[in-house]
Amino acid sequence: MRKTLNHAVMGCIWMLLSLIGGTAQAGQIDVQLLVYQVKEPEADPYISRLLVSADYLRLDQGEADAGFILLDRRARVIYNVNPDDELILVIEPQDAAGEIPARLQPSERRIEVQAMPSVAGRQPQHWEFLAQDTLCRSAVVLPGVMPGATQAYAEYLGLLAGQQQANLASIPAEFQAPCDLLIHVYGSDAVLAKGLPLREWEEGGRQQELVDFRQVFPVAEGVFRLPEAYRRMQLGDI
């Protein structure tokens, strides 16, 4: 895994040249952009695109007519938009404690990598995150770059973690794997707290790599608008 670090970082250097981006024209607004290629076991790679404004975060696969997820950052509400069923699943925030239980024995360590190239005057870092001495997640991050976008991403993952934590009482302890708890519940924003993720690996085999990012990216004005005709259903009603 560590042998690929320099290649991963070098592949991201060119993207810093596009940070200035374009300028919105009539009928457009400027947002921040992150694009990841995601690889999961026994599945084809796919694109995860994040569009970020001061009020919203939209996650999609880069297709305007497909489904998407919208986070209202001020209300802290997530909307999962399904065009096939013309349905919007509404996920309200859950009040859940964010402290990592001591039984997980969480730890993190920075791995020193030789000849790690600097990017825009900043030094990428390699971090590993463990639970009960098991390596759960590894990431190469770039500190101090795209802080607004990484903050919005962390807000979204934090809300999902609250939902997961609220459901833990219904899951038998023997099915609560330490790494799953660390990654998806108690340490969902651990990587983002270190910086912009350039590449991540998870214990279950999931990987994602940053393939594009822009500080200014023009999109259609309605990109954060929910379809008015769609039915709405609360997550708690399912």
C-alpha positions in Angstrom: 0.0 0.0 0.0 2.7 2.5 1.0 4.5 1.9 -2.3 1.7 3.6 -4.1 1.8 6.8 -2.1 4.1 8.8 -4.2 2.2 7.8 -7.3 -1.1 8.9 -5.7 0.3 12.2 -4.7 2.0 12.9 -8.1 -1.3 12.1 -9.8 -2.9 14.9 -7.8 -0.3 17.6 -8.3 -1.7 18.7 -11.7 -5.1 19.3 -10.2 -3.8 22.2 -8.2 -3.3 24.1 -11.4 -7.1 24.2 -11.9 -7.9 25.6 -8.4 -8.7 29.0 -9.8 -11.3 27.5 -12.2 -13.8 29.3 -14.4 -16.3 32.0 -13.7 -20.1 31.6 -13.6 -22.1 33.0 -16.4 -25.8 33.9 -16.5 -28.0 31.2 -15.0 -25.0 29.7 -13.1 -23.5 29.9 -9.7 -19.9 29.2 -8.4 -19.4 26.3 -6.1 -16.4 24.2 -4.9 -15.8 20.9 -6.5 -14.4 17.5 -5.3 -14.5 14.4 -7.5 -13.4 11.0 -6.3 -13.1 7.7 -8.1 -14.4 5.0 -5.7 -13.6 1.3 -5.9 -15.4 -1.2 -3.8 -15.0 -5.0 -3.7 -16.9 -6.9 -6.4 -18.2 -3.7 -8.0 -17.3 -1.5 -10.9 -15.5 1.8 -10.1 -17.7 4.8 -9.9 -17.5 8.6 -9.6 -18.5 10.5 -6.4 -18.9 14.2 -7.1 -19.3 16.8 -4.3 -20.6 20.3 -5.0 -20.3 22.7 -2.1 -21.7 26.1 -1.3 -22.1 28.0 2.0 -25.6 26.5 2.4 -25.5 23.2 0.7 -23.6 20.0 -0.2 -24.7 17.9 -3.2 -23.3 14.4 -3.8 -23.9 12.7 -7.1 -22.2 10.7 -9.8 -21.9 13.7 -12.2 -25.1 13.1 -14.1 -27.7 15.9 -14.0 -30.7 13.6 -14.5 -29.7 10.9 -11.9 -30.4 10.7 -8.2 -28.4 12.7 -5.8 -28.0 13.5 -2.1 -28.5 17.0 -0.8 -27.3 18.3 2.6 -29.0 21.5 3.8 -26.0 22.7 5.9 -28.0 25.2 8.0 -30.9 22.9 8.8 -28.5 19.9 9.1 -31.0 17.8 7.1 -30.1 15.3 4.4 -32.3 14.6 1.4 -31.9 11.5 -0.7 -33.5 12.1 -4.1 -34.6 9.0 -6.1 -35.9 9.9 -9.6 -37.0 6.4 -10.4 -39.6 6.4 -7.6 -39.9 10.2 -7.6 -39.3 10.0 -3.9 -37.2 12.2 -1.5 -36.1 10.4 1.7 -35.7 13.0 4.5 -33.0 12.3 7.1 -33.3 14.5 10.2 -30.3 15.0 12.5 -29.9 12.7 15.5 -28.5 13.9 18.8 -25.8 11.4 19.5 -22.6 11.6 21.6 -19.5 11.8 19.4 -16.9 10.4 21.8 -15.1 7.2 20.8 -15.7 4.4 23.3 -12.6 3.4 25.2 -13.3 -0.3 24.3 -12.4 0.5 20.7 -8.9 1.4 21.8 -8.6 4.0 19.0 -5.3 5.3 17.8 -3.8 7.1 14.9 -0.3 7.4 13.6 1.5 9.4 11.0 3.7 7.4 8.7 6.8 9.0 7.4 7.3 8.4 3.7 10.6 9.1 2.0 10.6 11.5 -1.0 7.0 12.6 -0.6 6.7 15.5 -3.0 5.3 18.8 -1.8 2.2 20.1 -3.5 1.6 23.9 -3.8 4.1 24.4 -1.0 2.4 22.0 1.3 3.6 18.6 2.3 1.1 15.6 1.9 0.8 13.4 4.9 0.1 9.7 5.3 -2.0 8.7 8.3 -3.2 5.4 9.6 -6.3 4.9 11.9 -6.6 1.8 14.2 -9.1 0.2 16.5 -8.0 -2.5 18.9 -4.6 -2.5 17.2 -6.3 -3.4 13.8 -5.5 -1.1 10.9 -8.9 0.2 9.8 -8.2 3.1 7.5 -5.2 4.6 5.7 -5.1 8.0 4.0 -2.9 10.4 2.2 -4.1 14.0 2.9 -3.1 17.5 1.9 -3.4 19.8 4.9 -4.8 23.3 4.5 -6.3 22.9 1.0 -10.0 23.3 0.2 -11.0 23.7 3.9 -14.5 24.8 3.1 -15.3 21.7 1.0 -13.7 19.4 3.6 -15.7 21.0 6.4 -19.0 20.4 4.4 -18.0 16.8 3.7 -17.3 16.3 7.4 -20.7 17.7 8.4 -22.4 15.2 6.0 -20.4 12.2 7.4 -21.1 13.4 10.9 -24.8 13.4 10.4 -24.7 9.9 8.9 -22.6 8.8 11.9 -25.3 10.1 14.2 -27.9 8.0 12.4 -25.7 5.0 12.6 -25.1 5.6 16.3 -28.8 6.0 17.0 -29.3 2.5 15.5 -26.6 0.7 17.4 -28.9 -0.3 20.3 -30.8 -2.6 17.8 -27.6 -4.3 16.6 -26.1 -7.2 18.6 -22.7 -6.5 20.0 -21.2 -9.4 18.1 -22.1 -7.8 14.8 -20.5 -4.4 15.8 -17.1 -4.7 14.1 -14.5 -2.3 15.6 -13.4 -1.0 12.3 -16.9 -0.4 11.1 -17.6 1.6 14.3 -14.4 3.6 13.9 -14.9 4.5 10.3 -18.7 5.0 10.1 -19.8 6.0 13.6 -17.2 7.4 16.0 -14.4 8.5 13.6 -16.2 9.4 10.4 -14.4 12.7 10.1 -11.0 11.6 11.3 -9.4 11.7 7.8 -11.0 15.1 6.9 -9.7 16.6 10.2 -6.2 16.0 8.8 -6.8 17.7 5.5 -8.1 17.1 1.9 -8.1 13.4 1.2 -6.0 12.5 -1.8 -6.4 8.8 -1.4 -8.0 6.5 1.1 -8.1 2.8 1.8 -10.4 1.0 4.2 -10.1 -2.3 5.9 -13.0 -3.8 4.0 -11.4 -3.1 0.6 -13.1 0.2 -0.3 -10.8 2.8 -1.8 -11.2 6.3 -3.2 -8.9 8.6 -5.0 -9.3 12.3 -5.7 -9.3 12.8 -9.5 -10.4 16.5 -9.7 -11.0 19.5 -7.4 -11.6 23.1 -8.0 -12.0 26.1 -5.7 -14.3 27.8 -8.2 -16.6 25.6 -10.4 -19.6 27.1 -12.3 -22.9 25.0 -12.2 -26.5 25.6 -13.0 -28.4 27.7 -10.5 -30.9 24.9 -9.7 -28.3 22.3 -8.8 -29.3 22.5 -5.1 -33.0 22.6 -5.7 -35.2 19.7 -4.7 -37.9 18.4 -7.2 -41.1 19.9 -6.0 -43.4 17.2 -7.4 -41.6 14.3 -5.6 -43.1 12.6 -2.6 -41.3 13.0 0.7 -40.8 10.3 3.3 -39.1 10.6 6.7 -36.4 8.0 7.4 -38.2 7.2 10.7 -41.3 6.2 8.8 -39.6 3.3 7.0 
